[in-house]
Amino acid sequence: MHPLHRLEVYAQARLLAEACRQHTQRLRDRDLHSQLLRAARSIAANLAEGAGSESQATFAKYIAIALASARETQCHLDFARDAGGLTTAAHVEITDRLNNLAPRLIRLLAAVRANAQRRPRDVP
């Protein structure tokens, strides 16, 4: 198990999801709004689920899923901006948050994978 609340990326992911919620409340396309929020929240949720795992390899899998959710979030943000449901300023703000978070997720993923390879396997 990993200390979830000590992970800065987890706190950043939660703030990102909240920014998405705040800036897209008036989005008329409810399906797009729902997909955007699910993708944004999935980043933090996958970090939480992975942090609860007992192995580094499993944690790495969930970090990779969180990173994929970050990319999905960017796609939905672009759609929301193109549909006129997200101001340019809000799009820039949230994209900046994503651009700050994604490299941190990549570094965490690399560190956890390296740690998983260094750990000796349990021998019965």
PyMOL CGO cylinders between C-alpha atoms (Angstrom):
from pymol import cmd
from pymol.cgo import CYLINDER

trace = [
    CYLINDER, 0.00, 0.00, 0.00, 1.20, 3.47, -0.85, 0.3, 1, 1, 1, 1, 1, 1,
    CYLINDER, 1.20, 3.47, -0.85, 0.53, 6.71, 1.07, 0.3, 1, 1, 1, 1, 1, 1,
    CYLINDER, 0.53, 6.71, 1.07, -2.02, 8.27, -1.29, 0.3, 1, 1, 1, 1, 1, 1,
    CYLINDER, -2.02, 8.27, -1.29, -2.32, 11.63, 0.40, 0.3, 1, 1, 1, 1, 1, 1,
    CYLINDER, -2.32, 11.63, 0.40, 1.44, 12.12, 0.22, 0.3, 1, 1, 1, 1, 1, 1,
    CYLINDER, 1.44, 12.12, 0.22, 1.34, 11.93, -3.58, 0.3, 1, 1, 1, 1, 1, 1,
    CYLINDER, 1.34, 11.93, -3.58, 1.38, 15.45, -4.98, 0.3, 1, 1, 1, 1, 1, 1,
    CYLINDER, 1.38, 15.45, -4.98, 0.04, 14.10, -8.29, 0.3, 1, 1, 1, 1, 1, 1,
    CYLINDER, 0.04, 14.10, -8.29, -3.07, 12.90, -6.48, 0.3, 1, 1, 1, 1, 1, 1,
    CYLINDER, -3.07, 12.90, -6.48, -3.73, 16.38, -5.07, 0.3, 1, 1, 1, 1, 1, 1,
    CYLINDER, -3.73, 16.38, -5.07, -3.12, 17.92, -8.50, 0.3, 1, 1, 1, 1, 1, 1,
    CYLINDER, -3.12, 17.92, -8.50, -5.47, 15.42, -10.14, 0.3, 1, 1, 1, 1, 1, 1,
    CYLINDER, -5.47, 15.42, -10.14, -8.22, 16.31, -7.69, 0.3, 1, 1, 1, 1, 1, 1,
    CYLINDER, -8.22, 16.31, -7.69, -7.73, 20.03, -8.34, 0.3, 1, 1, 1, 1, 1, 1,
    CYLINDER, -7.73, 20.03, -8.34, -7.83, 19.38, -12.07, 0.3, 1, 1, 1, 1, 1, 1,
    CYLINDER, -7.83, 19.38, -12.07, -11.14, 17.52, -11.78, 0.3, 1, 1, 1, 1, 1, 1,
    CYLINDER, -11.14, 17.52, -11.78, -12.60, 20.34, -9.71, 0.3, 1, 1, 1, 1, 1, 1,
    CYLINDER, -12.60, 20.34, -9.71, -11.48, 22.93, -12.28, 0.3, 1, 1, 1, 1, 1, 1,
    CYLINDER, -11.48, 22.93, -12.28, -13.15, 20.88, -15.00, 0.3, 1, 1, 1, 1, 1, 1,
    CYLINDER, -13.15, 20.88, -15.00, -16.36, 20.73, -12.99, 0.3, 1, 1, 1, 1, 1, 1,
    CYLINDER, -16.36, 20.73, -12.99, -16.37, 24.45, -12.27, 0.3, 1, 1, 1, 1, 1, 1,
    CYLINDER, -16.37, 24.45, -12.27, -15.62, 25.58, -15.80, 0.3, 1, 1, 1, 1, 1, 1,
    CYLINDER, -15.62, 25.58, -15.80, -18.00, 23.24, -17.63, 0.3, 1, 1, 1, 1, 1, 1,
    CYLINDER, -18.00, 23.24, -17.63, -21.19, 23.56, -15.58, 0.3, 1, 1, 1, 1, 1, 1,
    CYLINDER, -21.19, 23.56, -15.58, -22.92, 25.45, -18.39, 0.3, 1, 1, 1, 1, 1, 1,
    CYLINDER, -22.92, 25.45, -18.39, -21.87, 23.07, -21.14, 0.3, 1, 1, 1, 1, 1, 1,
    CYLINDER, -21.87, 23.07, -21.14, -25.05, 22.31, -23.08, 0.3, 1, 1, 1, 1, 1, 1,
    CYLINDER, -25.05, 22.31, -23.08, -23.88, 18.92, -24.33, 0.3, 1, 1, 1, 1, 1, 1,
    CYLINDER, -23.88, 18.92, -24.33, -24.59, 16.93, -21.17, 0.3, 1, 1, 1, 1, 1, 1,
    CYLINDER, -24.59, 16.93, -21.17, -22.99, 13.78, -22.60, 0.3, 1, 1, 1, 1, 1, 1,
    CYLINDER, -22.99, 13.78, -22.60, -19.75, 15.64, -23.30, 0.3, 1, 1, 1, 1, 1, 1,
    CYLINDER, -19.75, 15.64, -23.30, -19.91, 17.23, -19.84, 0.3, 1, 1, 1, 1, 1, 1,
    CYLINDER, -19.91, 17.23, -19.84, -20.35, 13.83, -18.23, 0.3, 1, 1, 1, 1, 1, 1,
    CYLINDER, -20.35, 13.83, -18.23, -17.53, 12.24, -20.27, 0.3, 1, 1, 1, 1, 1, 1,
    CYLINDER, -17.53, 12.24, -20.27, -15.19, 15.12, -19.45, 0.3, 1, 1, 1, 1, 1, 1,
    CYLINDER, -15.19, 15.12, -19.45, -15.85, 14.89, -15.73, 0.3, 1, 1, 1, 1, 1, 1,
    CYLINDER, -15.85, 14.89, -15.73, -15.53, 11.11, -15.73, 0.3, 1, 1, 1, 1, 1, 1,
    CYLINDER, -15.53, 11.11, -15.73, -12.19, 11.27, -17.52, 0.3, 1, 1, 1, 1, 1, 1,
    CYLINDER, -12.19, 11.27, -17.52, -10.86, 14.02, -15.22, 0.3, 1, 1, 1, 1, 1, 1,
    CYLINDER, -10.86, 14.02, -15.22, -12.01, 12.25, -12.07, 0.3, 1, 1, 1, 1, 1, 1,
    CYLINDER, -12.01, 12.25, -12.07, -10.63, 8.97, -13.35, 0.3, 1, 1, 1, 1, 1, 1,
    CYLINDER, -10.63, 8.97, -13.35, -7.09, 10.34, -13.05, 0.3, 1, 1, 1, 1, 1, 1,
    CYLINDER, -7.09, 10.34, -13.05, -7.37, 10.72, -9.27, 0.3, 1, 1, 1, 1, 1, 1,
    CYLINDER, -7.37, 10.72, -9.27, -9.52, 7.61, -8.88, 0.3, 1, 1, 1, 1, 1, 1,
    CYLINDER, -9.52, 7.61, -8.88, -6.97, 5.39, -10.62, 0.3, 1, 1, 1, 1, 1, 1,
    CYLINDER, -6.97, 5.39, -10.62, -4.16, 6.81, -8.52, 0.3, 1, 1, 1, 1, 1, 1,
    CYLINDER, -4.16, 6.81, -8.52, -6.22, 6.02, -5.42, 0.3, 1, 1, 1, 1, 1, 1,
    CYLINDER, -6.22, 6.02, -5.42, -7.02, 2.50, -6.58, 0.3, 1, 1, 1, 1, 1, 1,
    CYLINDER, -7.02, 2.50, -6.58, -3.41, 1.82, -7.52, 0.3, 1, 1, 1, 1, 1, 1,
    CYLINDER, -3.41, 1.82, -7.52, -2.09, 3.23, -4.25, 0.3, 1, 1, 1, 1, 1, 1,
    CYLINDER, -2.09, 3.23, -4.25, -4.25, 0.66, -2.48, 0.3, 1, 1, 1, 1, 1, 1,
    CYLINDER, -4.25, 0.66, -2.48, -2.61, -2.23, -4.29, 0.3, 1, 1, 1, 1, 1, 1,
    CYLINDER, -2.61, -2.23, -4.29, -0.05, -4.44, -2.65, 0.3, 1, 1, 1, 1, 1, 1,
    CYLINDER, -0.05, -4.44, -2.65, 2.46, -4.52, -5.49, 0.3, 1, 1, 1, 1, 1, 1,
    CYLINDER, 2.46, -4.52, -5.49, 4.49, -1.93, -7.33, 0.3, 1, 1, 1, 1, 1, 1,
    CYLINDER, 4.49, -1.93, -7.33, 3.61, -3.56, -10.66, 0.3, 1, 1, 1, 1, 1, 1,
    CYLINDER, 3.61, -3.56, -10.66, -0.11, -3.17, -10.00, 0.3, 1, 1, 1, 1, 1, 1,
    CYLINDER, -0.11, -3.17, -10.00, 0.37, 0.41, -8.87, 0.3, 1, 1, 1, 1, 1, 1,
    CYLINDER, 0.37, 0.41, -8.87, 2.27, 1.10, -12.13, 0.3, 1, 1, 1, 1, 1, 1,
    CYLINDER, 2.27, 1.10, -12.13, -0.66, -0.30, -14.13, 0.3, 1, 1, 1, 1, 1, 1,
    CYLINDER, -0.66, -0.30, -14.13, -3.05, 2.14, -12.46, 0.3, 1, 1, 1, 1, 1, 1,
    CYLINDER, -3.05, 2.14, -12.46, -0.69, 5.08, -12.96, 0.3, 1, 1, 1, 1, 1, 1,
    CYLINDER, -0.69, 5.08, -12.96, -0.60, 4.22, -16.67, 0.3, 1, 1, 1, 1, 1, 1,
    CYLINDER, -0.60, 4.22, -16.67, -4.40, 4.21, -16.73, 0.3, 1, 1, 1, 1, 1, 1,
    CYLINDER, -4.40, 4.21, -16.73, -4.43, 7.59, -14.95, 0.3, 1, 1, 1, 1, 1, 1,
    CYLINDER, -4.43, 7.59, -14.95, -2.10, 8.94, -17.64, 0.3, 1, 1, 1, 1, 1, 1,
    CYLINDER, -2.10, 8.94, -17.64, -4.42, 7.64, -20.36, 0.3, 1, 1, 1, 1, 1, 1,
    CYLINDER, -4.42, 7.64, -20.36, -7.33, 9.35, -18.58, 0.3, 1, 1, 1, 1, 1, 1,
    CYLINDER, -7.33, 9.35, -18.58, -5.36, 12.62, -18.61, 0.3, 1, 1, 1, 1, 1, 1,
    CYLINDER, -5.36, 12.62, -18.61, -5.04, 12.33, -22.38, 0.3, 1, 1, 1, 1, 1, 1,
    CYLINDER, -5.04, 12.33, -22.38, -8.74, 11.53, -22.68, 0.3, 1, 1, 1, 1, 1, 1,
    CYLINDER, -8.74, 11.53, -22.68, -9.53, 14.58, -20.55, 0.3, 1, 1, 1, 1, 1, 1,
    CYLINDER, -9.53, 14.58, -20.55, -7.56, 16.78, -22.97, 0.3, 1, 1, 1, 1, 1, 1,
    CYLINDER, -7.56, 16.78, -22.97, -9.56, 15.41, -25.89, 0.3, 1, 1, 1, 1, 1, 1,
    CYLINDER, -9.56, 15.41, -25.89, -12.87, 16.19, -24.18, 0.3, 1, 1, 1, 1, 1, 1,
    CYLINDER, -12.87, 16.19, -24.18, -11.62, 19.66, -23.24, 0.3, 1, 1, 1, 1, 1, 1,
    CYLINDER, -11.62, 19.66, -23.24, -10.83, 20.33, -26.89, 0.3, 1, 1, 1, 1, 1, 1,
    CYLINDER, -10.83, 20.33, -26.89, -14.33, 19.19, -27.89, 0.3, 1, 1, 1, 1, 1, 1,
    CYLINDER, -14.33, 19.19, -27.89, -15.87, 21.41, -25.21, 0.3, 1, 1, 1, 1, 1, 1,
    CYLINDER, -15.87, 21.41, -25.21, -13.90, 24.43, -26.41, 0.3, 1, 1, 1, 1, 1, 1,
    CYLINDER, -13.90, 24.43, -26.41, -14.80, 23.71, -30.04, 0.3, 1, 1, 1, 1, 1, 1,
    CYLINDER, -14.80, 23.71, -30.04, -18.48, 23.44, -29.08, 0.3, 1, 1, 1, 1, 1, 1,
    CYLINDER, -18.48, 23.44, -29.08, -18.34, 26.84, -27.42, 0.3, 1, 1, 1, 1, 1, 1,
    CYLINDER, -18.34, 26.84, -27.42, -19.00, 25.41, -23.98, 0.3, 1, 1, 1, 1, 1, 1,
    CYLINDER, -19.00, 25.41, -23.98, -15.59, 26.30, -22.60, 0.3, 1, 1, 1, 1, 1, 1,
    CYLINDER, -15.59, 26.30, -22.60, -13.96, 29.69, -22.81, 0.3, 1, 1, 1, 1, 1, 1,
    CYLINDER, -13.96, 29.69, -22.81, -10.48, 29.97, -24.26, 0.3, 1, 1, 1, 1, 1, 1,
    CYLINDER, -10.48, 29.97, -24.26, -9.20, 31.16, -20.87, 0.3, 1, 1, 1, 1, 1, 1,
    CYLINDER, -9.20, 31.16, -20.87, -10.71, 28.15, -19.09, 0.3, 1, 1, 1, 1, 1, 1,
    CYLINDER, -10.71, 28.15, -19.09, -9.35, 25.81, -21.76, 0.3, 1, 1, 1, 1, 1, 1,
    CYLINDER, -9.35, 25.81, -21.76, -5.86, 27.28, -21.32, 0.3, 1, 1, 1, 1, 1, 1,
    CYLINDER, -5.86, 27.28, -21.32, -6.09, 27.07, -17.52, 0.3, 1, 1, 1, 1, 1, 1,
    CYLINDER, -6.09, 27.07, -17.52, -7.15, 23.44, -17.48, 0.3, 1, 1, 1, 1, 1, 1,
    CYLINDER, -7.15, 23.44, -17.48, -4.74, 22.46, -20.26, 0.3, 1, 1, 1, 1, 1, 1,
    CYLINDER, -4.74, 22.46, -20.26, -1.92, 24.06, -18.26, 0.3, 1, 1, 1, 1, 1, 1,
    CYLINDER, -1.92, 24.06, -18.26, -2.94, 21.93, -15.28, 0.3, 1, 1, 1, 1, 1, 1,
    CYLINDER, -2.94, 21.93, -15.28, -2.87, 18.83, -17.49, 0.3, 1, 1, 1, 1, 1, 1,
    CYLINDER, -2.87, 18.83, -17.49, 0.48, 19.82, -18.99, 0.3, 1, 1, 1, 1, 1, 1,
    CYLINDER, 0.48, 19.82, -18.99, 1.87, 20.13, -15.48, 0.3, 1, 1, 1, 1, 1, 1,
    CYLINDER, 1.87, 20.13, -15.48, 0.33, 16.87, -14.27, 0.3, 1, 1, 1, 1, 1, 1,
    CYLINDER, 0.33, 16.87, -14.27, 1.14, 14.55, -17.18, 0.3, 1, 1, 1, 1, 1, 1,
    CYLINDER, 1.14, 14.55, -17.18, 4.96, 14.73, -16.90, 0.3, 1, 1, 1, 1, 1, 1,
    CYLINDER, 4.96, 14.73, -16.90, 4.67, 14.12, -13.17, 0.3, 1, 1, 1, 1, 1, 1,
    CYLINDER, 4.67, 14.12, -13.17, 2.57, 11.03, -13.83, 0.3, 1, 1, 1, 1, 1, 1,
    CYLINDER, 2.57, 11.03, -13.83, 5.17, 9.86, -16.35, 0.3, 1, 1, 1, 1, 1, 1,
    CYLINDER, 5.17, 9.86, -16.35, 7.99, 10.32, -13.81, 0.3, 1, 1, 1, 1, 1, 1,
    CYLINDER, 7.99, 10.32, -13.81, 5.98, 8.55, -11.09, 0.3, 1, 1, 1, 1, 1, 1,
    CYLINDER, 5.98, 8.55, -11.09, 5.24, 5.70, -13.48, 0.3, 1, 1, 1, 1, 1, 1,
    CYLINDER, 5.24, 5.70, -13.48, 8.93, 5.33, -14.37, 0.3, 1, 1, 1, 1, 1, 1,
    CYLINDER, 8.93, 5.33, -14.37, 9.94, 5.37, -10.69, 0.3, 1, 1, 1, 1, 1, 1,
    CYLINDER, 9.94, 5.37, -10.69, 7.33, 2.81, -9.66, 0.3, 1, 1, 1, 1, 1, 1,
    CYLINDER, 7.33, 2.81, -9.66, 8.22, 0.52, -12.58, 0.3, 1, 1, 1, 1, 1, 1,
    CYLINDER, 8.22, 0.52, -12.58, 11.91, 0.76, -11.68, 0.3, 1, 1, 1, 1, 1, 1,
    CYLINDER, 11.91, 0.76, -11.68, 11.11, -0.01, -8.05, 0.3, 1, 1, 1, 1, 1, 1,
    CYLINDER, 11.11, -0.01, -8.05, 8.98, -2.99, -9.10, 0.3, 1, 1, 1, 1, 1, 1,
    CYLINDER, 8.98, -2.99, -9.10, 11.92, -4.42, -11.04, 0.3, 1, 1, 1, 1, 1, 1,
    CYLINDER, 11.92, -4.42, -11.04, 14.34, -3.94, -8.13, 0.3, 1, 1, 1, 1, 1, 1,
    CYLINDER, 14.34, -3.94, -8.13, 12.18, -5.70, -5.59, 0.3, 1, 1, 1, 1, 1, 1,
    CYLINDER, 12.18, -5.70, -5.59, 12.98, -9.36, -5.12, 0.3, 1, 1, 1, 1, 1, 1,
    CYLINDER, 12.98, -9.36, -5.12, 10.13, -11.69, -5.81, 0.3, 1, 1, 1, 1, 1, 1,
    CYLINDER, 10.13, -11.69, -5.81, 8.65, -13.65, -2.97, 0.3, 1, 1, 1, 1, 1, 1,
    CYLINDER, 8.65, -13.65, -2.97, 10.13, -17.09, -2.76, 0.3, 1, 1, 1, 1, 1, 1,
    CYLINDER, 10.13, -17.09, -2.76, 7.92, -19.78, -1.19, 0.3, 1, 1, 1, 1, 1, 1,
]
cmd.load_cgo(trace, "trace")
